Amino acid sequence: MTDGLFLGFLISQSFGLGVHGSAAAYQAALKGAKVLGLEQFEFGRVRGASHDTSRIVRKSNSEPEYVALVKSAYKDWAELEELTGQKLLTTTVGLFSLPKDAPIPSSNYTRSLAANDVPHEILSSKEVMQRWPQFDIPDTVQTVYDPATGIVHANKTVAAMQYLARFKGAVLKDQTLVERIIPKAGGEVLIATPKGTFHVRKLILTTDAWTNRLLEPLGTQIPLRVMQEQITYFKPTEPAELENPRFPVWIWGGPQSYYGFPCYGEPTIKAGHDCANNFMSPEERTYVHSPRLQRELSECLQKFMPDCGRQPLRTITCQYTIPPDRRFIISPLEQNKDIIVGLGAAHAFKFAPVFGRVLAELAIDGKTDEDISKFGIPKNVSAAPKI
């Protein structure tokens, strides 16, 4: 039985509806497509990596293709704000501190930024602490100063994208598990769900850690590492000293990478350990934070942001899904070009509006003007022919 026959007017379909699926849905709807978006859980769910409050938006990156793409993202963030009438992006300035044993030297960042004509500075530890005395940074550290760095509100962003998608005519359904996708000859993809089968012309997969569950029956598997990560909110002794614009977004780019925010919406600061390698599968995820990782984070903060009165208040978990080299995947499948995969490699929230726009352009126009030449499907996967 077929409950939804969308072939003939549905151009682009995406699931799930985290930030990138929601971005693809509204961007496709803006282009005039008839859009169906499916989410296996409830709207506003906390099972992926698009929930909670703040996410960092920055131009500083060691690879020029990401800097170029995020420059476009800033324009798309501004358009999203204008279309929804909501303030989503708050500029704070940002510091990317790189100790002498950093896996990527500061010169890689400066070259990428210079290649894309992005204003920036290299600050010594003394210069950092003169401007922001809250830090205590060793003399051997170089810091990339990015004046365009900011914060976006995660939950608010996803809700705004979904609102705009619906306003432009998209149909978004939650609690709708996609059980199987079946590509057919002649430009058609069948979507099997417990609530019926849908026929579509193009399919955008933004299914994160669940991607291989849908691709494996097609003979395709992307090597992915999945882990449960966590961030902690701390109550500082003097919250006023850690508010924007007195305090920046910061990243510590050592062998162990950490990041944090100024106060944002409440008198707390948020910090986390990037890629703590707490491996799991979505089915094994506990949602229980690791006291060891929280302790390590507190100890790290105390070294370069000393505050003896700082107290951890709450810790929230999220899910990282990482392809090889932590590189984006924004590409049609090799032998099933009606199926387009989007994976953000656990560092793509800042790119979300342009990420979704590129997925929509690939689905509707078959091409994009953005440079995504390095974001293809890893070469060691295979795809089965259409049936």
C-alpha positions, -999 to +999 in steps of 0.1 A: +000+000+000+013+035-009+002+062+015+022+090-001+027+093-039+050+123-043+065+115-077+058+142-102+058+172-078+082+163-050+117+174-061+137+172-029+132+151+002+155+150+032+158+132+065+165+134+094+157+169+105+186+180+126+202+213+116+215+201+081+183+183+071+163+213+083+186+236+063+182+214+032+144+214+036+141+252+038+166+259+011+149+235-013+115+251-004+130+285-011+139+273-046+103+263-052+106+226-047+079+205-031+096+192+000+090+163+023+112+161+054+112+130+076+125+127+112+127+094+129+124+109+164+104+138+178+111+175+167+136+191+191+151+157+199+184+154+218+196+122+201+220+138+176+242+169+176+218+198+168+204+205+203+212+227+233+220+264+231+253+277+216+275+267+187+306+285+175+307+302+141+341+311+129+362+317+098+395+305+112+403+271+097+435+254+086+421+244+052+412+271+026+382+252+012+364+254+046+372+291+050+357+298+015+326+278+024+321+295+058+324+329+041+293+319+021+277+306+053+279+340+069+259+355+040+234+326+044+231+332+081+222+368+075+196+358+049+181+333+073+178+360+100+162+384+075+137+358+063+127+347+098+130+380+116+151+364+143+185+372+157+205+340+155+242+350+152+259+370+179+295+383+171+319+378+200+354+377+184+374+345+188+408+331+198+424+300+184+453+292+206+480+268+193+507+255+217+541+244+203+530+208+202+498+215+183+491+190+155+484+219+131+507+249+132+494+285+132+509+291+098+483+267+082+455+289+096+471+322+085+477+309+050+441+297+047+427+330+060+450+351+038+441+330+007+405+340+013+411+376+023+398+371+058+410+397+084+429+382+113+459+387+136+485+365+152+488+374+189+515+365+214+505+352+248+514+385+263+491+403+238+462+379+246+465+384+283+467+422+280+434+422+261+418+394+281+434+390+316+411+361+323+436+339+305+469+325+317+487+313+285+523+300+282+548+321+263+552+293+237+516+296+225+505+315+193+469+326+190+450+333+158+425+362+164+394+360+143+372+391+148+343+376+129+338+347+153+304+344+170+277+322+185+245+309+171+217+294+192+213+258+182+177+250+192+165+283+180+183+279+146+168+244+139+133+257+149+137+288+126+148+266+097+118+243+101+094+272+105+107+287+073+105+254+054+069+250+065+061+286+056+074+279+021+052+248+018+074+220+030+058+190+048+078+180+078+069+148+097+084+136+129+082+101+145+086+087+110+113+061+108+127+054+073+131+016+071+145+013+036+153+034+006+150+017-028+164+035-059+145+026-091+155+030-127+142+061-145+148+086-117+127+075-088+135+066-052+111+047-029+110+056+008+096+028+030+083+038+064+059+023+089+035+050+079+035+042+042+057+044+011+067+076-006+080+079-042+104+108-048+127+121-075+156+131-053+166+120-019+188+140+005+202+119+033+213+139+064+211+109+087+243+113+106+252+081+126+223+062+110+235+068+074+250+033+069+219+016+081+202+030+050+231+028+026+243-008+034+214-024+016+224-005-015+260-020-013+274+012+001+291+018+035+310+049+046+336+043+073+323+063+103+334+067+138+306+075+163+312+087+198+293+103+227+307+137+235+298+161+262+300+198+272+297+213+307+282+245+320+302+262+347+293+289+372+322+313+373+331+334+404+327+366+384+302+361+355+303+397+345+340+393+336+331+365+312+303+382+292+305+393+256+322+417+247+346+413+277+353+377+269+357+358+236+349+324+222+381+304+225+396+272+212+427+254+225+442+236+196+467+213+213+470+175+210+439+175+232+415+201+219+391+221+240+368+250+233+345+274+252+321+303+252+315+335+270+283+338+291+254+334+267+218+338+279+227+329+315+255+337+340+274+305+331+302+296+307+301+265+285+332+244+276+339+210+261+366+186+249+365+181+212+368+145+201+373+128+234+370+094+216+342+081+238+332+056+211+298+040+209+269+033+185+236+052+186+220+021+201+246+020+229+244+057+237+238+061+275+232+099+277+251+097+310+281+120+311+316+107+319+329+121+353+364+115+341+360+137+310+343+164+331+372+163+356+398+165+328+379+195+313+379+212+347+416+206+351+424+220+317+403+251+323+420+258+356+454+258+338+447+286+313+416+302+328+423+301+365+392+305+388+393+287+421+356+294+427+343+280+394+317+252+398+304+227+373+266+230+371+254+206+344+268+184+317+250+176+284+259+148+260+258+149+222+268+126+193+297+129+170+298+111+136+331+114+119+341+103+084+377+097+073+400+127+080+370+144+095+361+157+061+326+168+051+306+146+027+284+166+004+279+144-026+256+122-047+263+085-045+285+073-073+260+049-089+228+063-074+230+100-082+194+106-071+206+100-035+226+129-021+245+124+012+253+152+036+276+145+066+290+174+086+318+154+104+309+170+138+321+205+129+295+217+105+269+236+125+286+269+116+282+260+079+245+249+083+227+274+060+252+270+031+255+232+038+217+229+033+218+252+003+244+232-015+225+200-008+193+216-022+212+229-053+226+194-060+192+179-057+173+205-078+199+220-102+224+191-103+253+215-095+265+242-071+288+272-075+304+264-041+337+245-042+328+210-028+354+192-048+371+177-017+338+167-001+330+135-021+321+100-009+353+083+003+367+062-025+368+029-005+330+025-005+309+009-033+274+013-046+250-011-061+233-004-093+196+008-094+170-019-096 
